[in-house]
């Protein structure tokens, strides 16, 4: 017998492949959307391998993401990230900032909290939001998605999909070797191909120039419009790719009428209930 609890991460991981396929095929046509089930694929993050389903809708791919109760946010470094903090500290000092690295991160990272994340069908990559009049309004995007039977991710959902509840500064899709090279100023982030599926099969937080809309007071995640990277920073240039990062600068790019004075991107999501 199938129950909605099957779709929670712990239960999903222990479920047999046959039952997983039954669930995944059952999402075809979910909530009136013409989802077409394409395949079962496995994605790896650390020691965790996730079997999930890939779908197609209107030429775009979607992926099933199990739900979970998860710890999100950041409040202190772990030992593996000491070299990252050291590299940040050097860049802050060279740039003439008085803040140390820990203080800086505490001002730009979301706080630690617990969150309940529902199972979802998530668009695998972002799409640029474009309107005929050239204007993009935050509330109008939310309204349009709702009318189409979709939602934007919340900040909690976005952080979960990006980092899976990691306590580290960056999620696994930024590989340790790349971060070490960036910390030693051997190469910039764009010397590596970051636009690849993460442990959920989602393409996320791979370009700090991209603002991804979320339904939250922070408006966007996954980038700072390229401000730090364009400034020539190495480690500070990739901080906006952290699942915890919030860009306060976006508020200066929202006009009084709520329109964005910059390009923004979004991904559609359908929550499973």
Secondary structure, 3 states (H helix, E strand, C coil): CCCHHHHEHHHHHHCCHHHHHHHHHHCCCHHHCCCEEEEEEEEEECCEEEEEEEEEECCEEEEEECEEEEEECCCCCCHHHHHHHHHHHHHHHHHCCCCCHHHHHHHHECCCEEEEECCEEEECCCEECCCCCCCCEHHHHHHHHHHCCCECCCHHHHHHHHHCCCCCCCCCCCCHHHHHHHHCCCCCHHHCCCCCCCCCCCCCCCCCCCCEECCCCCCEECCCCCHHHHCCCCHHHHHHHCCCECCHHHHHHECCCCEECCCCEECCEEECC
